[in-house]
Amino acid sequence: MLRRHIIACLLLLLTAVAVFGQRREIHMLGVNDMHAAIDNMPQLIGIIDSLRTLYPSLLVFSAGDNRTGNPVNDKYEPSGYPMVALMNMAGFNASAVGNHEFDAHSLPRLCGLSAFRYLCANMTADDSTGVSVQPCQVFDVEGLKVGVFGLIQVGSDGTPDAHPDVLRGLHFTSPFETVSRYRWLSEQCDATVLLSHVGYQDDLRMADENPWIDVIIGGHTHRQLAGTEPLRSGVLVTQNRNLLGQAVHVTLAVDSGRVVDKQVDYISVVAYKHPNPVAQAMVNTFNDNPAFRRVLTRAETPFNTRNEIGTMVCDALMSATGADVAIMNYRGIRVSRMHDGNITVRDALEIDPYGSKVVVMDMRGDELERFIVDYGKMNTYKFPHLGGLRADLTLERKGSNDITKVMLKTDDGSRFNRRKTYRVVTNSYVVATSDMPVPPSAHELNTTTSDIIMSYLEQQTSVSYQGKGHLNYISER
């Protein structure tokens, strides 16, 4: 009897060891910086449906910036709802908070309408904001625990890249100072995932400093990876370009409570041939707004660069206000190219979806020069678009974003007069985010930059800005 009992116990022990040591898989689909690309959502949902047929416990995550960039989504009431409705239909499990989640003060309402959680470990919100986020969430995948937490980028001023007005009541800490507080996830879970909206280079640093993270699903810098990149300090780092052109399928193999293999596959969303028909019907309904199809004017030539579009926007601001100089933040222009042919209301709202107010002020030339150069931070991604002035920007080397020298000129190429007083037009975002104080003459107009763009275009028989950008990039070598 004792011998049979011992044999039975040994068999039970061997069975338990076999189960514990069994290699199992966790499947995830990640996207980032979708920026309200609702027209690609039926294809994405079709991909999710297909993957869930194979992997019923598939987790679907976003690394943030789900909204802003499509007026069909951004001008909806409530702003941002079409994307949330489609994400709900897709069965998203969680989303990081991107800097554009704060746009239009819509996050409090969207939190209540979302069937998934927003994760951000380095942000807290006062109760008065109505913003509901949590630092992390643990998912059960057929008995395996997946710990997921989120982080958002924070600039030198201690806040994300968003208008200060939409950040009131929200408090942020450095993502690098915050991350170590969530190491316990790796100790209590079979796999640990970071939904990161801090940017690719910072994701690499995050991996080097925190090799206990298994996967970083990254965003913010719109870096398209290929899937052939080596693991970074053992961490799988992913990211896609913006506007939902691709998604990333991550497979983690887990054995004895730890991840033993990581595989990644980048999937083309735009090329997928089997969109979900119900999602397509939803998108068609959202898009059925004749107001957005109204033609404002015609572009005789395509806009090939953000620089050219920025020049047009600055011309619009100057035309409406009689200003001598216009300043528009570089990323205030959301699109980098535009087709020739008809320009519609939707096109104009895609150029500038933010609803910033117009600000007019008087500045002496030397003060204006300091303001422009300081705001540009000697970086091509920061240097503002200009109207009434041109800027020769000398780059450290070809392809570099670092500017070593700035030379301002007037429209006709003559030297910039530092003693002259200029009437300057800009937007409320530039004023709110400038490190330099604006002069007492600054006053805000009761109109938005997007309204002025549409009015300007409607007054033009046609436009052509090809080759007319006011920022001239010169390489030192």
Number of C-alpha atoms within 10 A of each C-alpha: 6 7 8 9 10 11 12 12 12 12 12 12 12 12 12 12 12 12 12 13 13 12 16 16 16 22 21 19 23 24 30 33 27 27 22 26 20 28 18 22 26 26 24 29 25 20 23 22 19 14 17 14 11 10 15 13 15 23 23 20 23 29 31 32 27 29 28 28 24 23 24 26 23 25 16 12 11 16 22 27 22 24 25 22 16 21 25 15 15 20 17 23 18 25 28 34 28 30 23 22 22 23 23 20 16 18 24 15 16 20 17 13 14 18 17 17 20 26 27 25 23 22 22 17 17 12 10 9 15 14 22 18 21 18 18 22 16 17 15 13 16 11 8 17 19 20 24 27 26 34 30 30 24 20 12 7 9 12 20 20 17 18 22 13 13 16 19 12 14 15 13 20 17 18 22 17 9 14 19 12 9 18 14 12 22 19 14 14 18 22 26 25 22 26 29 34 32 26 17 23 11 17 23 19 13 23 22 15 14 17 14 20 26 25 24 27 29 32 32 24 18 17 16 16 15 13 17 9 11 10 16 16 17 16 22 23 25 30 30 26 19 22 23 24 18 24 23 25 22 21 17 20 16 20 17 15 18 17 18 13 13 18 12 20 15 20 16 15 21 18 11 15 10 14 19 19 13 12 23 19 12 16 20 13 11 15 17 11 12 9 10 16 15 14 17 22 20 19 21 15 16 17 23 17 17 20 25 23 25 31 25 25 29 25 19 23 30 24 15 15 17 13 21 16 24 26 26 24 21 19 17 19 21 19 18 15 15 18 14 15 15 16 22 20 23 21 21 23 24 20 25 24 22 23 17 20 17 24 23 23 17 21 23 16 16 14 17 19 18 12 18 20 18 15 21 20 14 20 17 17 13 16 23 26 30 27 28 19 22 22 22 16 22 21 22 16 14 13 9 12 14 17 22 14 15 18 14 20 17 16 15 9 11 11 12 17 15 14 11 12 15 18 19 24 27 26 23 21 21 21 19 15 16 14 12 14 10 18 12 9 10 17 15 16 14 8 13 19 28 24 18 20 23 21 15 20 23 17 10 12 10 16 17 15 19 16 12 16 22 23 22 14 16 15 14 12 8
